[in-house]
């Protein structure tokens, strides 16, 4: 709280009490935060509620465990506005001991899998430190319930092809006596399950194409000996095997057709998502220096002033 307030004094801070059993809500309220409550447990549920209820031009998502460097926040906001970008991802850097070994390995694996499947590189998709534009937030469906929400945010930015950028941010150990609620195995399985679900929704040709290829290979392995035997003897002695092979090939073709149909549905859904995204204005744009037009105008003014000064000097020299 104090770090965010010191970094961005004008920020309106919201703290969501997600059925906590300690004095989190009281401490946050005493520090001046707008305390809201979401009784349904899960980080995804909290973000879903916050995105629906809070209206702003720029949104900052940061975990409340004091592990992220709040002094990096002004630069992240300025970077969002200078693009303008819709998504600034804080890539964690700093003390390696702040990561649990299982979390670090899983994060790298998920980064590679997501980047490979969705065609856009990501360095820290599970980061809880992000700066978002209004149009990104209001076009985000928020379907996840738990810690897999970061994966959904990352894939949404990739699917929408929203302007985004990564920036390194400081990261440190949690305070003594506290521990992360993220369970390596349980939440890792949930994240992997979400990635597979998103592949099915966002890459249907790849997903159903692979399934069809598996059935096609099985059908060919079962059917080729039957066909060879038929050409050699003129007889089909293994009718059950022939029927099973034919069934595998039919399932493969059906899977491929489902992929093609869902790809058409995906394109229509993306068009609607894009239109929903464009309903909202981009973040307020700020640039570090003058634009080309402003520079040209400034040069023209300066040239005119120099010419006027030269003419006055010439007139003063005349008797």
Secondary structure, DSSP 8 states (H G I E B T S, - for coil): -HHHHHH-TT---EEEE-S-SSSHHHHHHHTT-EEEE--S-SHHHHHHHHHHH---SEEEEE-TTS-B-GGGHHHHHHHHHHHT-SEEEEEEEE-GGGS-HHHHHHHHHHHHHHHHHHT---S-TT-SEEEEEHHHHHT------STTHHHHHHHHHHHHT--EEEEEEEE----TT---S--HHHHHHHHHHHHHHHHHHH-HHHHHHHHHHHHHHHHHHHHHHHHHHHHHHS----HHHHHHHHHHHHHHHHHHHHHHHHHHHHHHHHHHHHHHHHTS-------SS--HHHHHHHHHHHHHHHHHHHHHHHHHH--
